[in-house]
């Protein structure tokens, strides 16, 4: 039952003024139910991709900071004061 709620909620968020039609189609049409399931899966995968991209961006920024710090230390060794 939770999956049904997730499917309907996700599609209704995309088409908020068509709530009754969405519920009717979901109840009566197996192809529409499958389409809703595919849509929900797609949305969830995109969210995972977005989250992973954010994590990678954070890691990239952290490594750039470390690179800069290491380059500064290398510079100090190579060009002592």
PDB file with SEQRES, HELIX, SHEET and CRYST1 records, atoms N, CA, C and O in Angstrom:
SEQRES   1 A   81  UNK UNK UNK UNK UNK UNK UNK UNK UNK UNK UNK UNK UNK          
SEQRES   2 A   81  UNK UNK UNK UNK UNK UNK UNK UNK UNK UNK UNK UNK UNK          
SEQRES   3 A   81  UNK UNK UNK UNK UNK UNK UNK UNK UNK UNK UNK UNK UNK          
SEQRES   4 A   81  UNK UNK UNK UNK UNK UNK UNK UNK UNK UNK UNK UNK UNK          
SEQRES   5 A   81  UNK UNK UNK UNK UNK UNK UNK UNK UNK UNK UNK UNK UNK          
SEQRES   6 A   81  UNK UNK UNK UNK UNK UNK UNK UNK UNK UNK UNK UNK UNK          
SEQRES   7 A   81  UNK UNK UNK                                                  
HELIX    1 AA1 UNK A    2  UNK A   14  1                                  13    
HELIX    2 AA2 UNK A   16  UNK A   18  5                                   3    
HELIX    3 AA3 UNK A   19  UNK A   28  1                                  10    
HELIX    4 AA4 UNK A   30  UNK A   78  1                                  49    
CRYST1    1.000    1.000    1.000  90.00  90.00  90.00 P 1           1          
ATOM      1  N   UNK A   1       0.824  -1.195   0.000  1.00  0.00           N  
ATOM      2  CA  UNK A   1       0.000   0.000   0.000  1.00  0.00           C  
ATOM      3  C   UNK A   1       0.871   1.265   0.000  1.00  0.00           C  
ATOM      4  O   UNK A   1       0.511   2.286  -0.585  1.00  0.00           O  
ATOM      5  N   UNK A   2       2.021   1.169   0.669  1.00  0.00           N  
ATOM      6  CA  UNK A   2       2.924   2.326   0.718  1.00  0.00           C  
ATOM      7  C   UNK A   2       3.417   2.692  -0.673  1.00  0.00           C  
ATOM      8  O   UNK A   2       3.546   3.871  -1.003  1.00  0.00           O  
ATOM      9  N   UNK A   3       3.695   1.672  -1.492  1.00  0.00           N  
ATOM     10  CA  UNK A   3       4.162   1.908  -2.849  1.00  0.00           C  
ATOM     11  C   UNK A   3       3.110   2.640  -3.667  1.00  0.00           C  
ATOM     12  O   UNK A   3       3.430   3.560  -4.419  1.00  0.00           O  
ATOM     13  N   UNK A   4       1.857   2.233  -3.522  1.00  0.00           N  
ATOM     14  CA  UNK A   4       0.756   2.915  -4.208  1.00  0.00           C  
ATOM     15  C   UNK A   4       0.734   4.384  -3.829  1.00  0.00           C  
ATOM     16  O   UNK A   4       0.604   5.249  -4.694  1.00  0.00           O  
ATOM     17  N   UNK A   5       0.861   4.669  -2.548  1.00  0.00           N  
ATOM     18  CA  UNK A   5       0.863   6.053  -2.060  1.00  0.00           C  
ATOM     19  C   UNK A   5       2.031   6.834  -2.656  1.00  0.00           C  
ATOM     20  O   UNK A   5       1.871   7.984  -3.065  1.00  0.00           O  
ATOM     21  N   UNK A   6       3.216   6.200  -2.704  1.00  0.00           N  
ATOM     22  CA  UNK A   6       4.393   6.861  -3.278  1.00  0.00           C  
ATOM     23  C   UNK A   6       4.190   7.157  -4.757  1.00  0.00           C  
ATOM     24  O   UNK A   6       4.511   8.248  -5.227  1.00  0.00           O  
ATOM     25  N   UNK A   7       3.656   6.184  -5.489  1.00  0.00           N  
ATOM     26  CA  UNK A   7       3.409   6.383  -6.921  1.00  0.00           C  
ATOM     27  C   UNK A   7       2.465   7.560  -7.136  1.00  0.00           C  
ATOM     28  O   UNK A   7       2.765   8.487  -7.889  1.00  0.00           O  
ATOM     29  N   UNK A   8       1.333   7.507  -6.469  1.00  0.00           N  
ATOM     30  CA  UNK A   8       0.323   8.551  -6.665  1.00  0.00           C  
ATOM     31  C   UNK A   8       0.833   9.918  -6.224  1.00  0.00           C  
ATOM     32  O   UNK A   8       0.625  10.914  -6.917  1.00  0.00           O  
ATOM     33  N   UNK A   9       1.490   9.968  -5.089  1.00  0.00           N  
ATOM     34  CA  UNK A   9       1.987  11.245  -4.583  1.00  0.00           C  
ATOM     35  C   UNK A   9       2.997  11.860  -5.547  1.00  0.00           C  
ATOM     36  O   UNK A   9       2.958  13.063  -5.806  1.00  0.00           O  
ATOM     37  N   UNK A  10       3.890  11.047  -6.073  1.00  0.00           N  
ATOM     38  CA  UNK A  10       4.924  11.545  -6.978  1.00  0.00           C  
ATOM     39  C   UNK A  10       4.323  12.096  -8.260  1.00  0.00           C  
ATOM     40  O   UNK A  10       4.711  13.168  -8.723  1.00  0.00           O  
ATOM     41  N   UNK A  11       3.378  11.363  -8.833  1.00  0.00           N  
ATOM     42  CA  UNK A  11       2.751  11.818 -10.082  1.00  0.00           C  
ATOM     43  C   UNK A  11       1.863  13.036  -9.816  1.00  0.00           C  
ATOM     44  O   UNK A  11       1.813  13.959 -10.629  1.00  0.00           O  
ATOM     45  N   UNK A  12       1.173  13.038  -8.692  1.00  0.00           N  
ATOM     46  CA  UNK A  12       0.320  14.190  -8.358  1.00  0.00           C  
ATOM     47  C   UNK A  12       1.151  15.456  -8.127  1.00  0.00           C  
ATOM     48  O   UNK A  12       0.691  16.560  -8.419  1.00  0.00           O  
ATOM     49  N   UNK A  13       2.357  15.302  -7.609  1.00  0.00           N  
ATOM     50  CA  UNK A  13       3.221  16.469  -7.422  1.00  0.00           C  
ATOM     51  C   UNK A  13       3.589  17.077  -8.769  1.00  0.00           C  
ATOM     52  O   UNK A  13       3.721  18.295  -8.897  1.00  0.00           O  
ATOM     53  N   UNK A  14       3.750  16.225  -9.762  1.00  0.00           N  
ATOM     54  CA  UNK A  14       4.107  16.709 -11.099  1.00  0.00           C  
ATOM     55  C   UNK A  14       2.902  17.339 -11.789  1.00  0.00           C  
ATOM     56  O   UNK A  14       3.040  18.319 -12.521  1.00  0.00           O  
ATOM     57  N   UNK A  15       1.734  16.780 -11.555  1.00  0.00           N  
ATOM     58  CA  UNK A  15       0.497  17.259 -12.188  1.00  0.00           C  
ATOM     59  C   UNK A  15      -0.539  17.540 -11.094  1.00  0.00           C  
ATOM     60  O   UNK A  15      -1.518  16.803 -10.967  1.00  0.00           O  
ATOM     61  N   UNK A  16      -0.332  18.590 -10.313  1.00  0.00           N  
ATOM     62  CA  UNK A  16      -1.155  18.807  -9.117  1.00  0.00           C  
ATOM     63  C   UNK A  16      -2.638  19.064  -9.387  1.00  0.00           C  
ATOM     64  O   UNK A  16      -3.464  18.830  -8.505  1.00  0.00           O  
ATOM     65  N   UNK A  17      -2.986  19.529 -10.553  1.00  0.00           N  
ATOM     66  CA  UNK A  17      -4.394  19.840 -10.839  1.00  0.00           C  
ATOM     67  C   UNK A  17      -5.134  18.663 -11.459  1.00  0.00           C  
ATOM     68  O   UNK A  17      -6.289  18.794 -11.865  1.00  0.00           O  
ATOM     69  N   UNK A  18      -4.474  17.521 -11.533  1.00  0.00           N  
ATOM     70  CA  UNK A  18      -5.081  16.349 -12.158  1.00  0.00           C  
ATOM     71  C   UNK A  18      -5.211  15.175 -11.182  1.00  0.00           C  
ATOM     72  O   UNK A  18      -5.181  14.015 -11.592  1.00  0.00           O  
ATOM     73  N   UNK A  19      -5.351  15.476  -9.925  1.00  0.00           N  
ATOM     74  CA  UNK A  19      -5.362  14.454  -8.882  1.00  0.00           C  
ATOM     75  C   UNK A  19      -6.426  13.388  -9.113  1.00  0.00           C  
ATOM     76  O   UNK A  19      -6.133  12.194  -9.042  1.00  0.00           O  
ATOM     77  N   UNK A  20      -7.640  13.803  -9.384  1.00  0.00           N  
ATOM     78  CA  UNK A  20      -8.728  12.835  -9.579  1.00  0.00           C  
ATOM     79  C   UNK A  20      -8.471  11.961 -10.802  1.00  0.00           C  
ATOM     80  O   UNK A  20      -8.687  10.750 -10.758  1.00  0.00           O  
ATOM     81  N   UNK A  21      -8.017  12.565 -11.880  1.00  0.00           N  
ATOM     82  CA  UNK A  21      -7.738  11.814 -13.106  1.00  0.00           C  
ATOM     83  C   UNK A  21      -6.602  10.811 -12.881  1.00  0.00           C  
ATOM     84  O   UNK A  21      -6.660   9.686 -13.378  1.00  0.00           O  
ATOM     85  N   UNK A  22      -5.591  11.210 -12.148  1.00  0.00           N  
ATOM     86  CA  UNK A  22      -4.465  10.333 -11.857  1.00  0.00           C  
ATOM     87  C   UNK A  22      -4.930   9.124 -11.047  1.00  0.00           C  
ATOM     88  O   UNK A  22      -4.560   7.990 -11.352  1.00  0.00           O  
ATOM     89  N   UNK A  23      -5.731   9.361 -10.028  1.00  0.00           N  
ATOM     90  CA  UNK A  23      -6.243   8.259  -9.211  1.00  0.00           C  
ATOM     91  C   UNK A  23      -7.113   7.317 -10.044  1.00  0.00           C  
ATOM     92  O   UNK A  23      -7.033   6.099  -9.888  1.00  0.00           O  
ATOM     93  N   UNK A  24      -7.937   7.873 -10.919  1.00  0.00           N  
ATOM     94  CA  UNK A  24      -8.797   7.054 -11.779  1.00  0.00           C  
ATOM     95  C   UNK A  24      -7.947   6.189 -12.720  1.00  0.00           C  
ATOM     96  O   UNK A  24      -8.166   4.983 -12.839  1.00  0.00           O  
ATOM     97  N   UNK A  25      -6.987   6.817 -13.376  1.00  0.00           N  
ATOM     98  CA  UNK A  25      -6.125   6.072 -14.296  1.00  0.00           C  
ATOM     99  C   UNK A  25      -5.346   4.986 -13.560  1.00  0.00           C  
ATOM    100  O   UNK A  25      -5.197   3.872 -14.062  1.00  0.00           O  
ATOM    101  N   UNK A  26      -4.853   5.313 -12.377  1.00  0.00           N  
ATOM    102  CA  UNK A  26      -4.081   4.347 -11.596  1.00  0.00           C  
ATOM    103  C   UNK A  26      -4.950   3.142 -11.225  1.00  0.00           C  
ATOM    104  O   UNK A  26      -4.489   2.001 -11.254  1.00  0.00           O  
ATOM    105  N   UNK A  27      -6.175   3.401 -10.888  1.00  0.00           N  
ATOM    106  CA  UNK A  27      -7.092   2.340 -10.483  1.00  0.00           C  
ATOM    107  C   UNK A  27      -7.494   1.460 -11.672  1.00  0.00           C  
ATOM    108  O   UNK A  27      -7.683   0.254 -11.515  1.00  0.00           O  
ATOM    109  N   UNK A  28      -7.625   2.060 -12.859  1.00  0.00           N  
ATOM    110  CA  UNK A  28      -8.200   1.346 -13.995  1.00  0.00           C  
ATOM    111  C   UNK A  28      -7.214   0.852 -15.045  1.00  0.00           C  
ATOM    112  O   UNK A  28      -7.559  -0.019 -15.843  1.00  0.00           O  
ATOM    113  N   UNK A  29      -6.000   1.385 -15.064  1.00  0.00           N  
ATOM    114  CA  UNK A  29      -5.132   1.122 -16.200  1.00  0.00           C  
ATOM    115  C   UNK A  29      -3.773   0.581 -15.733  1.00  0.00           C  
ATOM    116  O   UNK A  29      -2.992   1.285 -15.092  1.00  0.00           O  
ATOM    117  N   UNK A  30      -3.518  -0.674 -16.068  1.00  0.00           N  
ATOM    118  CA  UNK A  30      -2.266  -1.307 -15.664  1.00  0.00           C  
ATOM    119  C   UNK A  30      -1.052  -0.639 -16.296  1.00  0.00           C  
ATOM    120  O   UNK A  30      -0.015  -0.506 -15.646  1.00  0.00           O  
ATOM    121  N   UNK A  31      -1.166  -0.218 -17.548  1.00  0.00           N  
ATOM    122  CA  UNK A  31      -0.054   0.479 -18.200  1.00  0.00           C  
ATOM    123  C   UNK A  31       0.274   1.782 -17.475  1.00  0.00           C  
ATOM    124  O   UNK A  31       1.443   2.140 -17.333  1.00  0.00           O  
ATOM    125  N   UNK A  32      -0.744   2.480 -17.023  1.00  0.00           N  
ATOM    126  CA  UNK A  32      -0.522   3.722 -16.284  1.00  0.00           C  
ATOM    127  C   UNK A  32       0.170   3.434 -14.946  1.00  0.00           C  
ATOM    128  O   UNK A  32       1.061   4.177 -14.534  1.00  0.00           O  
ATOM    129  N   UNK A  33      -0.240   2.356 -14.273  1.00  0.00           N  
ATOM    130  CA  UNK A  33       0.409   1.977 -13.009  1.00  0.00           C  
ATOM    131  C   UNK A  33       1.886   1.668 -13.239  1.00  0.00           C  
ATOM    132  O   UNK A  33       2.742   2.070 -12.451  1.00  0.00           O  
ATOM    133  N   UNK A  34       2.176   0.954 -14.319  1.00  0.00           N  
ATOM    134  CA  UNK A  34       3.566   0.647 -14.650  1.00  0.00           C  
ATOM    135  C   UNK A  34       4.343   1.916 -14.943  1.00  0.00           C  
ATOM    136  O   UNK A  34       5.483   2.071 -14.506  1.00  0.00           O  
ATOM    137  N   UNK A  35       3.726   2.819 -15.680  1.00  0.00           N  
ATOM    138  CA  UNK A  35       4.357   4.101 -15.992  1.00  0.00           C  
ATOM    139  C   UNK A  35       4.638   4.888 -14.715  1.00  0.00           C  
ATOM    140  O   UNK A  35       5.703   5.490 -14.583  1.00  0.00           O  
ATOM    141  N   UNK A  36       3.705   4.889 -13.784  1.00  0.00           N  
ATOM    142  CA  UNK A  36       3.909   5.568 -12.500  1.00  0.00           C  
ATOM    143  C   UNK A  36       5.072   4.939 -11.728  1.00  0.00           C  
ATOM    144  O   UNK A  36       5.883   5.648 -11.133  1.00  0.00           O  
ATOM    145  N   UNK A  37       5.148   3.614 -11.741  1.00  0.00           N  
ATOM    146  CA  UNK A  37       6.238   2.922 -11.051  1.00  0.00           C  
ATOM    147  C   UNK A  37       7.579   3.288 -11.680  1.00  0.00           C  
ATOM    148  O   UNK A  37       8.552   3.543 -10.971  1.00  0.00           O  
ATOM    149  N   UNK A  38       7.627   3.314 -13.008  1.00  0.00           N  
ATOM    150  CA  UNK A  38       8.860   3.687 -13.703  1.00  0.00           C  
ATOM    151  C   UNK A  38       9.242   5.128 -13.401  1.00  0.00           C  
ATOM    152  O   UNK A  38      10.418   5.439 -13.219  1.00  0.00           O  
ATOM    153  N   UNK A  39       8.248   6.003 -13.349  1.00  0.00           N  
ATOM    154  CA  UNK A  39       8.501   7.415 -13.064  1.00  0.00           C  
ATOM    155  C   UNK A  39       9.083   7.582 -11.661  1.00  0.00           C  
ATOM    156  O   UNK A  39      10.043   8.326 -11.466  1.00  0.00           O  
ATOM    157  N   UNK A  40       8.498   6.888 -10.689  1.00  0.00           N  
ATOM    158  CA  UNK A  40       8.992   6.967  -9.314  1.00  0.00           C  
ATOM    159  C   UNK A  40      10.420   6.437  -9.228  1.00  0.00           C  
ATOM    160  O   UNK A  40      11.264   7.037  -8.563  1.00  0.00           O  
ATOM    161  N   UNK A  41      10.693   5.323  -9.891  1.00  0.00           N  
ATOM    162  CA  UNK A  41      12.038   4.760  -9.902  1.00  0.00           C  
ATOM    163  C   UNK A  41      13.032   5.753 -10.501  1.00  0.00           C  
ATOM    164  O   UNK A  41      14.128   5.941  -9.972  1.00  0.00           O  
ATOM    165  N   UNK A  42      12.645   6.380 -11.597  1.00  0.00           N  
ATOM    166  CA  UNK A  42      13.501   7.370 -12.247  1.00  0.00           C  
ATOM    167  C   UNK A  42      13.797   8.540 -11.309  1.00  0.00           C  
ATOM    168  O   UNK A  42      14.946   8.966 -11.190  1.00  0.00           O  
ATOM    169  N   UNK A  43      12.781   9.051 -10.655  1.00  0.00           N  
ATOM    170  CA  UNK A  43      12.937  10.173  -9.718  1.00  0.00           C  
ATOM    171  C   UNK A  43      13.910   9.785  -8.599  1.00  0.00           C  
ATOM    172  O   UNK A  43      14.790  10.566  -8.237  1.00  0.00           O  
ATOM    173  N   UNK A  44      13.747   8.590  -8.060  1.00  0.00           N  
ATOM    174  CA  UNK A  44      14.613   8.144  -6.963  1.00  0.00           C  
ATOM    175  C   UNK A  44      16.059   7.986  -7.425  1.00  0.00           C  
ATOM    176  O   UNK A  44      16.986   8.353  -6.703  1.00  0.00           O  
ATOM    177  N   UNK A  45      16.253   7.443  -8.625  1.00  0.00           N  
ATOM    178  CA  UNK A  45      17.611   7.269  -9.146  1.00  0.00           C  
ATOM    179  C   UNK A  45      18.261   8.619  -9.417  1.00  0.00           C  
ATOM    180  O   UNK A  45      19.449   8.801  -9.150  1.00  0.00           O  
ATOM    181  N   UNK A  46      17.493   9.561  -9.942  1.00  0.00           N  
ATOM    182  CA  UNK A  46      18.035  10.899 -10.174  1.00  0.00           C  
ATOM    183  C   UNK A  46      18.447  11.551  -8.859  1.00  0.00           C  
ATOM    184  O   UNK A  46      19.463  12.244  -8.797  1.00  0.00           O  
ATOM    185  N   UNK A  47      17.662  11.330  -7.810  1.00  0.00           N  
ATOM    186  CA  UNK A  47      18.001  11.887  -6.500  1.00  0.00           C  
ATOM    187  C   UNK A  47      19.294  11.269  -5.975  1.00  0.00           C  
ATOM    188  O   UNK A  47      20.135  11.971  -5.413  1.00  0.00           O  
ATOM    189  N   UNK A  48      19.458   9.954  -6.156  1.00  0.00           N  
ATOM    190  CA  UNK A  48      20.710   9.300  -5.746  1.00  0.00           C  
ATOM    191  C   UNK A  48      21.887   9.888  -6.516  1.00  0.00           C  
ATOM    192  O   UNK A  48      22.933  10.186  -5.939  1.00  0.00           O  
ATOM    193  N   UNK A  49      21.707  10.053  -7.820  1.00  0.00           N  
ATOM    194  CA  UNK A  49      22.757  10.614  -8.662  1.00  0.00           C  
ATOM    195  C   UNK A  49      23.114  12.019  -8.192  1.00  0.00           C  
ATOM    196  O   UNK A  49      24.290  12.373  -8.114  1.00  0.00           O  
ATOM    197  N   UNK A  50      22.105  12.808  -7.883  1.00  0.00           N  
ATOM    198  CA  UNK A  50      22.319  14.175  -7.412  1.00  0.00           C  
ATOM    199  C   UNK A  50      23.091  14.167  -6.086  1.00  0.00           C  
ATOM    200  O   UNK A  50      24.027  14.945  -5.901  1.00  0.00           O  
ATOM    201  N   UNK A  51      22.691  13.286  -5.176  1.00  0.00           N  
ATOM    202  CA  UNK A  51      23.370  13.196  -3.879  1.00  0.00           C  
ATOM    203  C   UNK A  51      24.825  12.767  -4.049  1.00  0.00           C  
ATOM    204  O   UNK A  51      25.722  13.316  -3.409  1.00  0.00           O  
ATOM    205  N   UNK A  52      25.051  11.781  -4.915  1.00  0.00           N  
ATOM    206  CA  UNK A  52      26.422  11.321  -5.159  1.00  0.00           C  
ATOM    207  C   UNK A  52      27.262  12.422  -5.800  1.00  0.00           C  
ATOM    208  O   UNK A  52      28.441  12.580  -5.481  1.00  0.00           O  
ATOM    209  N   UNK A  53      26.651  13.179  -6.701  1.00  0.00           N  
ATOM    210  CA  UNK A  53      27.371  14.277  -7.347  1.00  0.00           C  
ATOM    211  C   UNK A  53      27.756  15.334  -6.317  1.00  0.00           C  
ATOM    212  O   UNK A  53      28.861  15.874  -6.359  1.00  0.00           O  
ATOM    213  N   UNK A  54      26.842  15.630  -5.393  1.00  0.00           N  
ATOM    214  CA  UNK A  54      27.155  16.593  -4.330  1.00  0.00           C  
ATOM    215  C   UNK A  54      28.308  16.099  -3.473  1.00  0.00           C  
ATOM    216  O   UNK A  54      29.199  16.869  -3.113  1.00  0.00           O  
ATOM    217  N   UNK A  55      28.288  14.800  -3.145  1.00  0.00           N  
ATOM    218  CA  UNK A  55      29.365  14.231  -2.337  1.00  0.00           C  
ATOM    219  C   UNK A  55      30.692  14.292  -3.085  1.00  0.00           C  
ATOM    220  O   UNK A  55      31.724  14.618  -2.498  1.00  0.00           O  
ATOM    221  N   UNK A  56      30.668  13.979  -4.376  1.00  0.00           N  
ATOM    222  CA  UNK A  56      31.889  14.017  -5.173  1.00  0.00           C  
ATOM    223  C   UNK A  56      32.411  15.439  -5.292  1.00  0.00           C  
ATOM    224  O   UNK A  56      33.620  15.667  -5.266  1.00  0.00           O  
ATOM    225  N   UNK A  57      31.496  16.396  -5.422  1.00  0.00           N  
ATOM    226  CA  UNK A  57      31.921  17.793  -5.527  1.00  0.00           C  
ATOM    227  C   UNK A  57      32.595  18.235  -4.231  1.00  0.00           C  
ATOM    228  O   UNK A  57      33.612  18.928  -4.259  1.00  0.00           O  
ATOM    229  N   UNK A  58      32.031  17.835  -3.109  1.00  0.00           N  
ATOM    230  CA  UNK A  58      32.631  18.166  -1.822  1.00  0.00           C  
ATOM    231  C   UNK A  58      34.012  17.536  -1.711  1.00  0.00           C  
ATOM    232  O   UNK A  58      34.960  18.189  -1.274  1.00  0.00           O  
ATOM    233  N   UNK A  59      34.130  16.277  -2.102  1.00  0.00           N  
ATOM    234  CA  UNK A  59      35.431  15.603  -2.057  1.00  0.00           C  
ATOM    235  C   UNK A  59      36.429  16.288  -2.978  1.00  0.00           C  
ATOM    236  O   UNK A  59      37.595  16.463  -2.624  1.00  0.00           O  
ATOM    237  N   UNK A  60      35.971  16.669  -4.147  1.00  0.00           N  
ATOM    238  CA  UNK A  60      36.852  17.350  -5.102  1.00  0.00           C  
ATOM    239  C   UNK A  60      37.362  18.660  -4.514  1.00  0.00           C  
ATOM    240  O   UNK A  60      38.548  18.970  -4.625  1.00  0.00           O  
ATOM    241  N   UNK A  61      36.483  19.421  -3.897  1.00  0.00           N  
ATOM    242  CA  UNK A  61      36.887  20.692  -3.294  1.00  0.00           C  
ATOM    243  C   UNK A  61      37.885  20.457  -2.149  1.00  0.00           C  
ATOM    244  O   UNK A  61      38.849  21.207  -1.995  1.00  0.00           O  
ATOM    245  N   UNK A  62      37.647  19.425  -1.360  1.00  0.00           N  
ATOM    246  CA  UNK A  62      38.557  19.113  -0.268  1.00  0.00           C  
ATOM    247  C   UNK A  62      39.935  18.746  -0.812  1.00  0.00           C  
ATOM    248  O   UNK A  62      40.954  19.193  -0.287  1.00  0.00           O  
ATOM    249  N   UNK A  63      39.963  17.934  -1.861  1.00  0.00           N  
ATOM    250  CA  UNK A  63      41.257  17.554  -2.447  1.00  0.00           C  
ATOM    251  C   UNK A  63      41.954  18.753  -3.081  1.00  0.00           C  
ATOM    252  O   UNK A  63      43.180  18.843  -3.033  1.00  0.00           O  
ATOM    253  N   UNK A  64      41.210  19.659  -3.663  1.00  0.00           N  
ATOM    254  CA  UNK A  64      41.832  20.870  -4.222  1.00  0.00           C  
ATOM    255  C   UNK A  64      42.466  21.698  -3.114  1.00  0.00           C  
ATOM    256  O   UNK A  64      43.540  22.270  -3.301  1.00  0.00           O  
ATOM    257  N   UNK A  65      41.812  21.764  -1.969  1.00  0.00           N  
ATOM    258  CA  UNK A  65      42.385  22.488  -0.828  1.00  0.00           C  
ATOM    259  C   UNK A  65      43.655  21.812  -0.336  1.00  0.00           C  
ATOM    260  O   UNK A  65      44.654  22.476  -0.058  1.00  0.00           O  
ATOM    261  N   UNK A  66      43.612  20.486  -0.232  1.00  0.00           N  
ATOM    262  CA  UNK A  66      44.810  19.745   0.186  1.00  0.00           C  
ATOM    263  C   UNK A  66      45.920  19.944  -0.836  1.00  0.00           C  
ATOM    264  O   UNK A  66      47.073  20.158  -0.460  1.00  0.00           O  
ATOM    265  N   UNK A  67      45.592  19.878  -2.115  1.00  0.00           N  
ATOM    266  CA  UNK A  67      46.590  20.093  -3.171  1.00  0.00           C  
ATOM    267  C   UNK A  67      47.255  21.455  -3.008  1.00  0.00           C  
ATOM    268  O   UNK A  67      48.477  21.571  -3.102  1.00  0.00           O  
ATOM    269  N   UNK A  68      46.457  22.471  -2.767  1.00  0.00           N  
ATOM    270  CA  UNK A  68      46.994  23.814  -2.594  1.00  0.00           C  
ATOM    271  C   UNK A  68      47.926  23.891  -1.384  1.00  0.00           C  
ATOM    272  O   UNK A  68      48.999  24.491  -1.453  1.00  0.00           O  
ATOM    273  N   UNK A  69      47.506  23.280  -0.283  1.00  0.00           N  
ATOM    274  CA  UNK A  69      48.344  23.275   0.917  1.00  0.00           C  
ATOM    275  C   UNK A  69      49.659  22.542   0.661  1.00  0.00           C  
ATOM    276  O   UNK A  69      50.723  23.000   1.077  1.00  0.00           O  
ATOM    277  N   UNK A  70      49.583  21.406  -0.023  1.00  0.00           N  
ATOM    278  CA  UNK A  70      50.796  20.648  -0.321  1.00  0.00           C  
ATOM    279  C   UNK A  70      51.715  21.407  -1.269  1.00  0.00           C  
ATOM    280  O   UNK A  70      52.936  21.376  -1.114  1.00  0.00           O  
ATOM    281  N   UNK A  71      51.135  22.081  -2.240  1.00  0.00           N  
ATOM    282  CA  UNK A  71      51.940  22.887  -3.161  1.00  0.00           C  
ATOM    283  C   UNK A  71      52.654  24.010  -2.418  1.00  0.00           C  
ATOM    284  O   UNK A  71      53.802  24.334  -2.723  1.00  0.00           O  
ATOM    285  N   UNK A  72      51.970  24.601  -1.443  1.00  0.00           N  
ATOM    286  CA  UNK A  72      52.606  25.644  -0.629  1.00  0.00           C  
ATOM    287  C   UNK A  72      53.778  25.085   0.170  1.00  0.00           C  
ATOM    288  O   UNK A  72      54.830  25.715   0.272  1.00  0.00           O  
ATOM    289  N   UNK A  73      53.584  23.902   0.732  1.00  0.00           N  
ATOM    290  CA  UNK A  73      54.673  23.278   1.481  1.00  0.00           C  
ATOM    291  C   UNK A  73      55.842  22.922   0.560  1.00  0.00           C  
ATOM    292  O   UNK A  73      57.004  23.129   0.910  1.00  0.00           O  
ATOM    293  N   UNK A  74      55.519  22.381  -0.633  1.00  0.00           N  
ATOM    294  CA  UNK A  74      56.576  22.081  -1.604  1.00  0.00           C  
ATOM    295  C   UNK A  74      57.347  23.341  -1.978  1.00  0.00           C  
ATOM    296  O   UNK A  74      58.575  23.327  -2.070  1.00  0.00           O  
ATOM    297  N   UNK A  75      56.625  24.414  -2.190  1.00  0.00           N  
ATOM    298  CA  UNK A  75      57.240  25.689  -2.547  1.00  0.00           C  
ATOM    299  C   UNK A  75      58.230  26.111  -1.464  1.00  0.00           C  
ATOM    300  O   UNK A  75      59.335  26.565  -1.762  1.00  0.00           O  
ATOM    301  N   UNK A  76      57.821  25.955  -0.203  1.00  0.00           N  
ATOM    302  CA  UNK A  76      58.694  26.342   0.915  1.00  0.00           C  
ATOM    303  C   UNK A  76      59.978  25.523   0.953  1.00  0.00           C  
ATOM    304  O   UNK A  76      61.042  26.039   1.297  1.00  0.00           O  
ATOM    305  N   UNK A  77      59.874  24.245   0.599  1.00  0.00           N  
ATOM    306  CA  UNK A  77      61.079  23.410   0.541  1.00  0.00           C  
ATOM    307  C   UNK A  77      61.965  23.789  -0.625  1.00  0.00           C  
ATOM    308  O   UNK A  77      63.187  23.868  -0.495  1.00  0.00           O  
ATOM    309  N   UNK A  78      61.348  24.018  -1.751  1.00  0.00           N  
ATOM    310  CA  UNK A  78      62.111  24.296  -2.971  1.00  0.00           C  
ATOM    311  C   UNK A  78      62.745  25.687  -2.938  1.00  0.00           C  
ATOM    312  O   UNK A  78      63.870  25.886  -3.398  1.00  0.00           O  
ATOM    313  N   UNK A  79      61.999  26.637  -2.386  1.00  0.00           N  
ATOM    314  CA  UNK A  79      62.480  28.033  -2.317  1.00  0.00           C  
ATOM    315  C   UNK A  79      62.528  28.469  -0.856  1.00  0.00           C  
ATOM    316  O   UNK A  79      61.670  29.229  -0.407  1.00  0.00           O  
ATOM    317  N   UNK A  80      63.539  27.986  -0.105  1.00  0.00           N  
ATOM    318  CA  UNK A  80      63.597  28.349   1.316  1.00  0.00           C  
ATOM    319  C   UNK A  80      63.847  29.853   1.461  1.00  0.00           C  
ATOM    320  O   UNK A  80      64.453  30.500   0.607  1.00  0.00           O  
ATOM    321  N   UNK A  81      63.368  30.354   2.540  1.00  0.00           N  
ATOM    322  CA  UNK A  81      63.506  31.788   2.811  1.00  0.00           C  
ATOM    323  C   UNK A  81      64.868  32.120   3.346  1.00  0.00           C  
ATOM    324  O   UNK A  81      65.153  33.284   3.628  1.00  0.00           O  
TER     325      UNK A  81                                                      
END                                                                             
